[in-house]
Structures are given as C-alpha cells and as structure tokens.
C-alpha cells in the first residue's frame, strides 16, 4: 500500500511511502514517473487529506489509501 503525505517544506510535492521506501513525487498528473528518493525530515510530513483531482500515475499493483479524489 502506498501512503501519501504533503511535504510542507516543499509545496506542490508529495511524499509517497511504499515497501521500497519514501519518494518525493511532484504533485501533478503523472508525477509518479518523476519521483526521486526522499531524504527530508518526516516532521515536515502531513498525511494527505485529498488528491485535489490529481492522478499521480501510481502503477495498478500499488494501492493508495482511502483518500477521496478532489
């Protein structure tokens, strides 16, 4: 399961956490393809309340939390 967080230190980026670790993901359609390893502080993360209608493009094999689409 992929958990998504808002990265408050860098707006318009989200942090995804999956079985492979933490990823910095641009908060835009298809942003999953441009993800990079996250090396920030977890104190700057806030669990994402909704996706604002953004489709990150996370592969079908990964499941996201029950976050209502924007």
N, C-alpha and C positions, 0 to 999 in steps of 0.2 A: 504494500500500500504506500502511496506517495502522500506525504503530508505537506501542505503548503503554508508558508509564512510570509508575511510582509517584512521586508528588510527596511526598518525605519531609518537606518543610517544612509541608505541609498535609494531614494524614492524611484518608483517605477521598475524596481527589480523585486522579484520574489525569491524566496529560498525554498527549494524542494528537498525533502528528506526521504530517501528510499533505502533499500537494502544495500546500495553501493555507497552511501554517504550523503553529504549535503552538497547541493548545487545552487549556484547563483543563476537565476533564469530571468531574462528580460520579460517584463510584464506586458506582453503583446502577443497577438496571434502568431503561432509558430515559434514562440520564444524557446521552446524546449530544444530545438536544433542548435541554438546558440548558447546553451548553458556552459558554465565553467565551474570548476570546483570552488566551493565556498570556503573561505578562510577567515571570515569575520567572527565577531563575538555573538554568541547566542543570546546575550542580554539585549541585543538590538532586534530580536525577532518577536513578532506578534502574530499569533495564529490568524490566518486569513478568514475573514467573515464571508466574503463572496468574491466571485471572479470578475465582476463588472462586465460580463459578457465576453470575456477573453477566452479564446481556445488556444491553450499553450501547445497543443500537439503532442501530448504525452502518449506514448505507444499504448495500444489496446491491452497489452499484457500487464500494464501497471494500472492500479486502481487509485483514484483520488478520494479524499474524504468526502463526506456528505455535505458539500458546500453548494448552496443554491446558486445557480448561474445568475448573473446580474440581469 
